[in-house]
């Protein structure tokens, strides 16, 4: 799908592509060779440009550092999406991002300037994640996981399906659906990037520019180019990473204070009831976290560490039993090259999460966190009940 614009003394040829499409790759090569543009702008940032030909980009992953920084789910999501693209690419015989590679190679062959036109991926994802409500995050994660692990969806995708994604009606339906279900996701993932891409394309060198974009961005970018409504100030505003919301930590701190107060009052009114409630809470958080780690296939030392550390993590607004367990697992069974090399295939097979050292770390992180959360909720409910019993 190609749109041609002439604005002032500059000509823009925008190619709307499907990201796993041989036809799109061929169209990109042919258009650039025919048009001989002064610049080729591609929908890539520097990070994605560096990674696009690096199949072993997870080889240098500092898993401990990732977990300590609280980026575990972000990296896991990145691996999941990369794996899904690889899965579809393998089915169609096309490498994910092949149309961007075609644009890069064609730009070099025609001696055109290459412009990386997309906003840095880490800024985009942080703007999305930090603006989403918790229910939106849970809904989005559920939808992604359900889609990724659905064998039926993978079987339905063929060349015709991929090419249909470039049709205007399909694009508008998809964008409208996303806008209704996840308005913030559409704003930060699509609308803001339309603005960013348009600004970079407009400021590409030379009188003729070819831009290689995902088809979903085509109409939005065209509108901005025609209107010329994106300024440097706009780009500065949408390139800022919002500060982390402290509601979660504040709520956790308040709950901890309430928990301690209830324990003290219960002990004061009925020492036996107070002791019983505390021991039940300790037993539940510890055992369920350990059980979660066992289910995840954690090392015996990891299971033991989680059993001991879970109550500490459960009682703290700043520490996580899941992170504790994952760090110990990473120390006990450091991911090897074969684990990292096969992660793109293994991540879509639940059975592999217990045998792949890298995936097992994430599994421990998730299952220990879930176990601690369940134990915490039941234990706190019991403490609350014990408090009311003690004042009767």
N, C-alpha and C positions, 0 to 999 in steps of 0.2 A: 504494500500500500504506500503510495507516494503522493505527497502534497507539495506543490510548488508555490512559493510566495515571492513577490517583489515588493520590497518596502524601501522607499527612497532610492538610493543608488546601490542597493544590495539585494542579491538573489539568494533565496534559501530553498534547498531541496530536502524535504524531511521524509525519511523512510520509516514507516511504522512496521515493526517486526514482531514475530513471535520468538521467544527466547530459545526454543528448541525446535528450529525449523531449517531444513536444508534449503527450502525455497527462499527463505528470508536471506540466508547467507549468500546465495547466488545473486539475488536482487541487489544486495549491498555492493558486491564486487562489480557487477555489470554497470550499476548506476555511477559509481565513482570513476570507473574506467571511461565511461562515456562522457560524463560531465566535466572531468578534470578540474575539480574545485580547488580553491586556494586553501581551504581548511576543511577538515573532517572532524565533526564533533560526535563523540560517542557517549552513550549513557553509562558511563563508568566514572567512579572516583579513583583516587590514587591507590587506595587499598584494594579495591576490586580489580583494578588494572594489574597490580602486582600479583594478585592471586589467580587471575583467570587462566594462566597456563601452568599453574603450580598445583598439580594433583596431590602433592604431599604437604599442602599448606598447614595441616594440623600436626605435622611432625615436630615442629618447634613449640608446640603448645605447652605452656607452663601451667599445668593443671592445678598445682598448689596455689600459685599466684592468682589464678582465675577464681578459685573458690574463696580465697581470703578477701578478694575485692567484691565478692557478692555477684560475680558475673557468670555463675554456673549455668543458670537457665538460659542466659543470652547465648552462650557458646553452644549449649545443647541444641537450642533452636536453630542456630546457624548450621550445625552439622546435619540436623534433620532436613532442613530445606535444601542444602547442598546434595544430600543423599537422594532426595526425591527428584531433583533435577537430573541427577546422574541416572536414576532408575528410568525416567522417561527417555533421556538421551540414548541409553543403551537399547531401549526397545525400538527407537526410531533410527538408530545408527547415526545419531548426531550428537556431537559433544555440546553440553550446555554452554551457552555464551558464544557459540560458533559465529553468530552474525556480528558480534562485537569484534571478535578476532579477525573476521573478514574485513571489517571496517578499518581496523588498525593496519592490517597487511596492505590493503588497497591504498590507504593514505600514504604509506611508505613508498609503494610502487609508483604512485603518481606525484610523489614529492610534495604532497600537501601537508600543511601544518596539522598536527593531531591535537585536538582539544578534549580533555577529560571534563565532561560537562555536568556530571552529577554531583550532588551534595555528598560529603563523606558519609559512608554507611553507618558509622557509629553515632554520628550526630542524629541522623534520621531515626534510627531505632531507639535511641535514648529519648528523643522528643515524643515518639509514639508511646513507649512504655511508661514514661513519667507522667503522661497526661491521661492514661487510661484508668478508669475505675476498676476496682477489684473484680466486680462481676463481669466487666468487659474482658479483663485479662483471662479469667477462668473460661469464659465462653469462647474466646479466640483460641486459647490453647486446646480446648476440647475439640473445636472444629478442625484445627490443623492436624492434631494427632489422629482423629477419626479418618480424615482424608488420606493422610500419609500411610496409615496401616490398612487401608481398604484395598483389598486385592481387586475388587470389582472396578474401582476407579482406574487402576492401572491398566486393566484389561480393555477398558473402553477407549483409552487414548490411542489414536492413530494419527497418521499424517493429515487426514481430512479434518480431524478434530482440532489439531494444532492450527491449521490454516484458517479454520472458521473463527478462531479467537481474534483475528485481525479485522473481522467485519464490524462496521460501525454499530450495527444493531446489537451485536453480542457484547461489544465493549461497553456501550451505554447501559445495557441491562446489568452487566456485572458491576459497573461503577455505581449505579443507582442502588443496587442491592447492598453493596458494601457501605454506601453512604447512610442508608437507613439502619443497618445493623450496627455498624461501627463508625459513627460520624467522625470521631477523633482520628481513627486509623486512616480514613480517606483524606482528612485534612493534612495530616503530617506525612503520610506515605505517598500520596498522589498529588494533591493540590499544591503543597509547598514545593515539591520537587518539579512540578510543571513550571513554577515561577523561576526556580533556580536554573533549570535546564534552558529555559527561554533566554534568561539573562546571559548565560555563558555562550549560547549560540549567537545571540545578537552581537556579542563582543568578540566573536571569533575573527581572526584576521582575514583580510581580503574581501573582494566584492562578491565572491560566490562561495557558499558554504553548504556542504552536505551534512545532514545530521542523522545519526542512526539511533532510533529510539524504540522502546517498547510501544506497541500499538496503543496501549491505554493512555499514553502521554501525548499522543499526536494532536488531538483536537485542542487540549488545554494549552500546549506549547504554541500552537499556531495562533490561538486567540491572543496570547500575551505578545507574540512577535508583531502581530498586526497593530495591536493597541499601543505597544511600546510603553506599557504601564509599570514595568518592573525597574526599580531604581537600586542603587548601591545600598541605600538605607534599608530597603526591603530585604535584600540578601543578608545584610548584617543581622537583621531581626530574626530571620528564620535559620540562622546559623548558630544561634545561642543554645547551649544545652541547659534546659530548665534545672533548677536546683531540686535535689531529692526532697520529696514531701516527708515531713517528720511525723505525720499522723500515726504511722505504724509504731514507731519507737515510743512516741508519747503515750499511745494507748497501751502498749506493752508495759511501760513503766507504771502507769496508773493501775493496771491489773495486778502488777507485782506488789504494789503498796497495799491494795485491797486484800490480796492473798495473805500477805504477812499480818495485816491487821486482823483478819478473820481468824488466823491461826492463833495469834496472841490472845484474842478474846475468848476463843473456844477453850484454850488451855486454862485460862483464868476461871472460866465457868465450870469446866468439866475436863480435868487433865486426861482422863482415860479416853474420852471422846476425841480430844485434840490429838493425842498420840496415835490413835487408831486412824484418824483422817490423814495425818502426815505420812504414816507408814504405807497406807493404801496408795496415796499419791506417788510416793517414791517408787513403790513396787510397779505401779502401772506404767509410769513414764519410762522407767528403766527397762522393764521386760518387753514392752511393746516396741520400743526403739531397737532393742536387741533382736526381737523377732523380725522386725522389718529388715535389719541388716542381714540376718540369716537368710531370709527369703531372697534378698538381692545377691546372695552368694559371697558375702563378705568373708575376709580372712578371719580365723579364730581370734586373733589379736584385735582386729577391728570390732568384732562382736563384743568382746570383753570391754574394750575402751568405750564403746557406745553405751553398754550397760552402766558403766560407772559415770560417764559424763552426761548422759541424757538429762538427769534431774537438774544439773547445773545449767545446761542450755535451756531447759524448759522454764527455769526460774529467772532467767536473765533476758532483758529486752534487747541485748546487744550480741548475744552468742547463739549459735545454732547447733543442735545435736547432729543434724545432717551434715554440716560443714566439718564438725569434729570427726565424725565417722569417715567422711570422704577423704579428709587429709591423712588419717591413719591408713586407710586402704591404699592411697596413692604412695605412701611410704613403704608399706609392706609388699605391694605388687605393682611396681612402677610399670606403666605402659611400655610395651616393646614396639619395635618397628612394625611387626606383623599386625599388632593390634591397631595401630594408627593407619596402616596401609589398607586394612580391610574395614575400617569403621564405616565408610560410606555404604557398604553392602550390609554389614552386620546390624546397623542401627535400626533397620526396618524389619528385623527378625527378633522377636522378643526372647527366644531361646538363647540368642547370642549375647544378651546383656549380662548373663552370668559367666560367660567364658572369655569375652573380650575385656582385657584389663582396663581399658579406657572407659568403656561403657559401664563396667561394673562399678567404677568410682561414682559415676552419675547415678546409677541405680541405688547405691548405698546412700548417697545424698538425699535422694527422693524418698526412699522407703524408711530411712531412719527419721526423717522429718515428719512423715505421715504418722509413723508409730508414736513419736513423741507428742504430736498434736492430739491424737486420739486419747492417749494416756492422760495428757494434761486436762483435756475437757472433762473426761470422766472423773478424774481425781479432784478437780476444782468443784465439780458439781457435788461430790461427796463432802468436801470441806464445807461448802455452803450449807448443805443439809445438816451436817454435824453442828455447825454454829447455831442454826435455828433450834436444833434439839437441845443444845446446851443451855439455851436461855428460857426454855419452857418451865 
